[in-house]
Amino acid sequence: ALVNALEGLGFTSAEIEFEPKKTEILAKFWAESDLLNIQELGFADREDFEAKATEVDREALELKWR
C-alpha cells in the first residue's frame, strides 16, 4: 500500500533520491500524527500544548507515542 501511495505521488523505488524523499514523507507523517495526538488531548496545536500542558498532559501524550 505504501509503495502504491508513493508511486501515486510520483515516486518510484528506483529513484536515486528515494531515501531523502522517504525521510521527508515520514517526517511529515509523524508531525501530522503528533498534531492529532495533541488535539485529542484538547489542545489547538503544539504551541498551545507547550504553553498550557500540565505534567499529566505530557504523560498522556507520551503514552500515545508508545
N, CA, C and O atoms as a GROMACS GRO file, in nm:
protein
  264
    1ALA      N    1   0.082  -0.119   0.000
    1ALA     CA    2   0.000   0.000   0.000
    1ALA      C    3   0.087   0.126   0.000
    1ALA      O    4   0.059   0.222  -0.071
    2LEU      N    5   0.194   0.123   0.082
    2LEU     CA    6   0.282   0.240   0.087
    2LEU      C    7   0.348   0.263  -0.048
    2LEU      O    8   0.360   0.377  -0.094
    3VAL      N    9   0.392   0.155  -0.112
    3VAL     CA   10   0.456   0.168  -0.244
    3VAL      C   11   0.358   0.228  -0.344
    3VAL      O   12   0.394   0.318  -0.420
    4ASN      N   13   0.234   0.180  -0.343
    4ASN     CA   14   0.133   0.235  -0.435
    4ASN      C   15   0.108   0.382  -0.407
    4ASN      O   16   0.095   0.462  -0.500
    5ALA      N   17   0.101   0.419  -0.279
    5ALA     CA   18   0.077   0.559  -0.243
    5ALA      C   19   0.193   0.646  -0.290
    5ALA      O   20   0.172   0.755  -0.344
    6LEU      N   21   0.315   0.598  -0.269
    6LEU     CA   22   0.432   0.675  -0.313
    6LEU      C   23   0.437   0.686  -0.466
    6LEU      O   24   0.469   0.792  -0.519
    7GLU      N   25   0.406   0.577  -0.534
    7GLU     CA   26   0.403   0.583  -0.680
    7GLU      C   27   0.296   0.680  -0.728
    7GLU      O   28   0.315   0.748  -0.830
    8GLY      N   29   0.185   0.687  -0.657
    8GLY     CA   30   0.079   0.782  -0.690
    8GLY      C   31   0.124   0.926  -0.675
    8GLY      O   32   0.072   1.015  -0.742
    9LEU      N   33   0.222   0.949  -0.587
    9LEU     CA   34   0.277   1.082  -0.567
    9LEU      C   35   0.393   1.112  -0.662
    9LEU      O   36   0.453   1.219  -0.658
   10GLY      N   37   0.424   1.014  -0.748
   10GLY     CA   38   0.530   1.034  -0.846
   10GLY      C   39   0.665   0.976  -0.806
   10GLY      O   40   0.764   0.998  -0.876
   11PHE      N   41   0.671   0.901  -0.697
   11PHE     CA   42   0.796   0.840  -0.654
   11PHE      C   43   0.801   0.695  -0.699
   11PHE      O   44   0.699   0.626  -0.704
   12THR      N   45   0.921   0.650  -0.732
   12THR     CA   46   0.939   0.508  -0.761
   12THR      C   47   1.057   0.457  -0.679
   12THR      O   48   1.145   0.534  -0.642
   13SER      N   49   1.057   0.328  -0.650
   13SER     CA   50   1.164   0.272  -0.569
   13SER      C   51   1.299   0.277  -0.640
   13SER      O   52   1.403   0.266  -0.576
   14ALA      N   53   1.297   0.294  -0.772
   14ALA     CA   54   1.422   0.302  -0.848
   14ALA      C   55   1.480   0.443  -0.849
   14ALA      O   56   1.592   0.464  -0.897
   15GLU      N   57   1.407   0.536  -0.798
   15GLU     CA   58   1.452   0.675  -0.799
   15GLU      C   59   1.576   0.692  -0.710
   15GLU      O   60   1.576   0.646  -0.596
   16ILE      N   61   1.678   0.757  -0.761
   16ILE     CA   62   1.805   0.773  -0.688
   16ILE      C   63   1.784   0.848  -0.557
   16ILE      O   64   1.846   0.812  -0.456
   17GLU      N   65   1.702   0.948  -0.556
   17GLU     CA   66   1.682   1.030  -0.437
   17GLU      C   67   1.566   0.980  -0.352
   17GLU      O   68   1.505   1.059  -0.279
   18PHE      N   69   1.537   0.852  -0.359
   18PHE     CA   70   1.421   0.798  -0.287
   18PHE      C   71   1.437   0.811  -0.136
   18PHE      O   72   1.343   0.852  -0.068
   19GLU      N   73   1.554   0.776  -0.082
   19GLU     CA   74   1.573   0.777   0.064
   19GLU      C   75   1.545   0.915   0.125
   19GLU      O   76   1.470   0.922   0.222
   20PRO      N   77   1.604   1.024   0.073
   20PRO     CA   78   1.573   1.155   0.132
   20PRO      C   79   1.423   1.189   0.124
   20PRO      O   80   1.368   1.249   0.217
   21LYS      N   81   1.359   1.152   0.014
   21LYS     CA   82   1.217   1.181  -0.001
   21LYS      C   83   1.136   1.097   0.097
   21LYS      O   84   1.038   1.145   0.154
   22LYS      N   85   1.176   0.971   0.116
   22LYS     CA   86   1.108   0.885   0.212
   22LYS      C   87   1.117   0.946   0.351
   22LYS      O   88   1.019   0.948   0.425
   23THR      N   89   1.235   0.994   0.387
   23THR     CA   90   1.255   1.057   0.518
   23THR      C   91   1.166   1.179   0.533
   23THR      O   92   1.106   1.201   0.638
   24GLU      N   93   1.157   1.259   0.428
   24GLU     CA   94   1.073   1.379   0.429
   24GLU      C   95   0.925   1.342   0.447
   24GLU      O   96   0.854   1.405   0.524
   25ILE      N   97   0.881   1.240   0.375
   25ILE     CA   98   0.742   1.196   0.384
   25ILE      C   99   0.712   1.144   0.524
   25ILE      O  100   0.608   1.176   0.582
   26LEU      N  101   0.803   1.063   0.579
   26LEU     CA  102   0.782   1.009   0.714
   26LEU      C  103   0.782   1.120   0.818
   26LEU      O  104   0.703   1.115   0.913
   27ALA      N  105   0.868   1.220   0.803
   27ALA     CA  106   0.871   1.332   0.897
   27ALA      C  107   0.738   1.406   0.896
   27ALA      O  108   0.687   1.444   1.001
   28LYS      N  109   0.683   1.427   0.777
   28LYS     CA  110   0.553   1.494   0.766
   28LYS      C  111   0.444   1.410   0.830
   28LYS      O  112   0.358   1.463   0.901
   29PHE      N  113   0.448   1.280   0.806
   29PHE     CA  114   0.350   1.189   0.867
   29PHE      C  115   0.356   1.198   1.019
   29PHE      O  116   0.252   1.210   1.084
   30TRP      N  117   0.477   1.192   1.077
   30TRP     CA  118   0.489   1.195   1.223
   30TRP      C  119   0.446   1.330   1.278
   30TRP      O  120   0.386   1.335   1.386
   31ALA      N  121   0.474   1.440   1.209
   31ALA     CA  122   0.431   1.572   1.255
   31ALA      C  123   0.279   1.580   1.258
   31ALA      O  124   0.220   1.633   1.353
   32GLU      N  125   0.214   1.527   1.153
   32GLU     CA  126   0.067   1.527   1.149
   32GLU      C  127   0.010   1.437   1.257
   32GLU      O  128  -0.093   1.469   1.318
   33SER      N  129   0.074   1.325   1.282
   33SER     CA  130   0.031   1.232   1.386
   33SER      C  131   0.043   1.298   1.524
   33SER      O  132  -0.048   1.286   1.606
   34ASP      N  133   0.155   1.367   1.548
   34ASP     CA  134   0.173   1.437   1.675
   34ASP      C  135   0.065   1.542   1.695
   34ASP      O  136   0.011   1.556   1.805
   35LEU      N  137   0.033   1.617   1.590
   35LEU     CA  138  -0.071   1.720   1.599
   35LEU      C  139  -0.205   1.657   1.635
   35LEU      O  140  -0.277   1.710   1.720
   36LEU      N  141  -0.239   1.546   1.571
   36LEU     CA  142  -0.365   1.478   1.604
   36LEU      C  143  -0.368   1.432   1.749
   36LEU      O  144  -0.469   1.447   1.817
   37ASN      N  145  -0.256   1.378   1.797
   37ASN     CA  146  -0.249   1.335   1.937
   37ASN      C  147  -0.269   1.454   2.031
   37ASN      O  148  -0.340   1.442   2.131
   38ILE      N  149  -0.206   1.566   2.000
   38ILE     CA  150  -0.219   1.686   2.083
   38ILE      C  151  -0.363   1.736   2.081
   38ILE      O  152  -0.416   1.775   2.185
   39GLN      N  153  -0.426   1.735   1.964
   39GLN     CA  154  -0.564   1.780   1.954
   39GLN      C  155  -0.658   1.687   2.029
   39GLN      O  156  -0.757   1.733   2.086
   40GLU      N  157  -0.630   1.557   2.029
   40GLU     CA  158  -0.712   1.462   2.105
   40GLU      C  159  -0.707   1.491   2.254
   40GLU      O  160  -0.800   1.458   2.327
   41LEU      N  161  -0.598   1.552   2.300
   41LEU     CA  162  -0.586   1.589   2.441
   41LEU      C  163  -0.652   1.723   2.470
   41LEU      O  164  -0.653   1.768   2.585
   42GLY      N  165  -0.708   1.788   2.368
   42GLY     CA  166  -0.784   1.911   2.388
   42GLY      C  167  -0.708   2.040   2.360
   42GLY      O  168  -0.753   2.148   2.398
   43PHE      N  169  -0.593   2.030   2.295
   43PHE     CA  170  -0.513   2.149   2.263
   43PHE      C  171  -0.527   2.182   2.115
   43PHE      O  172  -0.548   2.093   2.032
   44ALA      N  173  -0.515   2.310   2.081
   44ALA     CA  174  -0.531   2.354   1.942
   44ALA      C  175  -0.413   2.311   1.855
   44ALA      O  176  -0.432   2.266   1.741
   45ASP      N  177  -0.291   2.325   1.908
   45ASP     CA  178  -0.171   2.293   1.831
   45ASP      C  179  -0.054   2.277   1.926
   45ASP      O  180  -0.072   2.283   2.048
   46ARG      N  181   0.065   2.256   1.872
   46ARG     CA  182   0.182   2.232   1.956
   46ARG      C  183   0.212   2.353   2.046
   46ARG      O  184   0.248   2.337   2.162
   47GLU      N  185   0.197   2.474   1.992
   47GLU     CA  186   0.224   2.594   2.070
   47GLU      C  187   0.129   2.602   2.189
   47GLU      O  188   0.170   2.636   2.300
   48ASP      N  189   0.002   2.571   2.167
   48ASP     CA  190  -0.098   2.570   2.274
   48ASP      C  191  -0.060   2.466   2.379
   48ASP      O  192  -0.069   2.492   2.499
   49PHE      N  193  -0.019   2.348   2.333
   49PHE     CA  194   0.022   2.241   2.424
   49PHE      C  195   0.142   2.286   2.507
   49PHE      O  196   0.141   2.270   2.629
   50GLU      N  197   0.244   2.341   2.442
   50GLU     CA  198   0.364   2.384   2.514
   50GLU      C  199   0.332   2.492   2.618
   50GLU      O  200   0.394   2.495   2.724
   51ALA      N  201   0.237   2.579   2.587
   51ALA     CA  202   0.204   2.689   2.678
   51ALA      C  203   0.118   2.646   2.796
   51ALA      O  204   0.130   2.701   2.905
   52LYS      N  205   0.030   2.546   2.775
   52LYS     CA  206  -0.071   2.516   2.876
   52LYS      C  207  -0.066   2.376   2.936
   52LYS      O  208  -0.133   2.349   3.036
   53ALA      N  209   0.012   2.287   2.878
   53ALA     CA  210   0.010   2.147   2.921
   53ALA      C  211   0.064   2.130   3.062
   53ALA      O  212   0.164   2.191   3.101
   54THR      N  213  -0.004   2.045   3.137
   54THR     CA  214   0.044   2.007   3.270
   54THR      C  215   0.130   1.882   3.256
   54THR      O  216   0.142   1.825   3.148
   55GLU      N  217   0.191   1.841   3.366
   55GLU     CA  218   0.271   1.718   3.364
   55GLU      C  219   0.184   1.599   3.326
   55GLU      O  220   0.229   1.508   3.257
   56VAL      N  221   0.059   1.599   3.372
   56VAL     CA  222  -0.034   1.490   3.339
   56VAL      C  223  -0.060   1.488   3.188
   56VAL      O  224  -0.063   1.380   3.128
   57ASP      N  225  -0.077   1.605   3.126
   57ASP     CA  226  -0.096   1.613   2.981
   57ASP      C  227   0.025   1.557   2.907
   57ASP      O  228   0.012   1.483   2.810
   58ARG      N  229   0.143   1.594   2.954
   58ARG     CA  230   0.267   1.547   2.890
   58ARG      C  231   0.281   1.396   2.901
   58ARG      O  232   0.324   1.330   2.806
   59GLU      N  233   0.244   1.341   3.016
   59GLU     CA  234   0.249   1.196   3.034
   59GLU      C  235   0.147   1.127   2.943
   59GLU      O  236   0.174   1.020   2.888
   60ALA      N  237   0.029   1.187   2.928
   60ALA     CA  238  -0.074   1.130   2.840
   60ALA      C  239  -0.026   1.129   2.695
   60ALA      O  240  -0.049   1.032   2.623
   61LEU      N  241   0.041   1.236   2.653
   61LEU     CA  242   0.094   1.241   2.517
   61LEU      C  243   0.202   1.134   2.498
   61LEU      O  244   0.206   1.067   2.396
   62GLU      N  245   0.288   1.120   2.598
   62GLU     CA  246   0.393   1.019   2.589
   62GLU      C  247   0.333   0.879   2.577
   62GLU      O  248   0.387   0.795   2.504
   63LEU      N  249   0.224   0.852   2.646
   63LEU     CA  250   0.158   0.721   2.637
   63LEU      C  251   0.103   0.696   2.497
   63LEU      O  252   0.103   0.582   2.450
   64LYS      N  253   0.057   0.802   2.430
   64LYS     CA  254   0.006   0.787   2.293
   64LYS      C  255   0.118   0.748   2.197
   64LYS      O  256   0.092   0.682   2.096
   65TRP      N  257   0.240   0.788   2.228
   65TRP     CA  258   0.353   0.758   2.139
   65TRP      C  259   0.398   0.613   2.151
   65TRP      O  260   0.467   0.563   2.062
   66ARG      N  261   0.361   0.546   2.257
   66ARG     CA  262   0.407   0.407   2.279
   66ARG      C  263   0.324   0.308   2.204
   66ARG      O  264   0.350   0.188   2.212
   0.00000   0.00000   0.00000
